[in-house]
C-alpha cells in the first residue's frame, strides 16, 4: 500500500479503491490527519445535485461519498459532472486531507473524474430509463405496503384474471389478439367486479388484489395504460351505505410510507392531519383544494367517493352500492398517481422491451 502521508510526490502515488473493498483502510490508518491521494472507481448508486456541488454515493462503498465541487473542478468539468446519472460508472481522483477518526460517511472532494464504459444494457438504463426503472421498484413498494396493511387487518388476497371476452362499455379497453378464445378479447379494465363475485361465492367478506387498470383512454395525462392499483372489495351484511373512510386513510398512510421521505415538509404534515369530509353533488372535474379531502356524492346506484390530494389529484376512488345480501363497498388506490407526487417520471411513454446481451 503506498504511503498516504506523502505530502508531495506525483498523482500516481495513490491506492486504488474498487467498489469499496478497501474502505476499511481509511479507518485503520490511525488518529492522525493524512494527505490522501487515491483513484476511486465504482458505479453510481445515488446522486444529489445542488447549485455548486454534487454528492455521489457509489454502490458497495458503504460510508463513502464523493463531492464534486464547482470551485475544485472548474466550470467546464463541473458542468460535465451534471451529466452523471444513477448507473453510470465513474473514475474519480481524490487529493485531500483526511482525518481517519471521523465516522461515516467519509466525504472526499474530487479533483478530477472520468466516465467509464458500461454494458449496453447499463448504458440504455443510464441514459433513458434510470428514473423509470427506480420508479417501478418504488411502485412495487407502495403496493406491497398496502397489501401488508390489508393482510394485517385480515383481508384475503385474490389473484384476478385479466383477459375477458366482455368489453368495457365505459372506459376504452386494451384489446388482446388471442384466437384461442374464438372472440374479440380485451384486458379487464378493473377487476372490481371479479373481486365482488369471488367474495359473494366464497362467503369471504373482505378481499383485495394488487392488479392493473388497463385502458387506452387518456384519463389524467400521466397515468399509464397499465396502471398499477390496489383494489379492495367488502361485502357488508348491513345495507347501510356508509363509506369506511378510516380504511381508506389507513391505506393512504401505508401507500405513502415507502416514499414519504421524498415528500415536501408540508405534504408530510398532511399525512398526519385528519382528512376533511365533504359532500358534493358529483365527483366530476377536480377542483383545487388546500388540504386532503374526501369528496362524497350520492347517485342513483348508491354513494361514490374519491380522496383528493392537493395539486389536485385523485389518489383513491370507490363506491358503495346495495346488493342482494347487503352492501358492496369498493376501493381503488392508484399507485401511479401517488408515485406522481414524488417523481416526474412519465409512465405513459411506451418503450421496447429490453433484451439481455
Secondary structure, DSSP 4 states (H G I P E B T S, - for coil): ---TT-SSS-TT--EEEETTTTGGGGGTS-SSEEEEEEEEEEEEEEEEE-SSEEEEEETT-TTEEEEEEHHHH-HHHHHHHTT--TT-EEEEEEEEEEETTSPSSEEEEEEEEEEE---HHHHHIIIIIHHHHHHHHHHHHHHHHHHHHHHHTTPEE-----EESS--SSSPPPEE--GGGSS-EEE-S-THHHHHHHHHHHT-SEEEEEEEEE-SS-SSSSS-TEEEEEEEEEEESS------HHHHHHHHHHHHHTTGGGS-HHHHHHHTSPPEEEE-S---S----SS-EEEEEEETTEEEEEEEETTTEEEEEEEEEEETTEEEEEEEEEHHHHHHTT----TT---PPP---
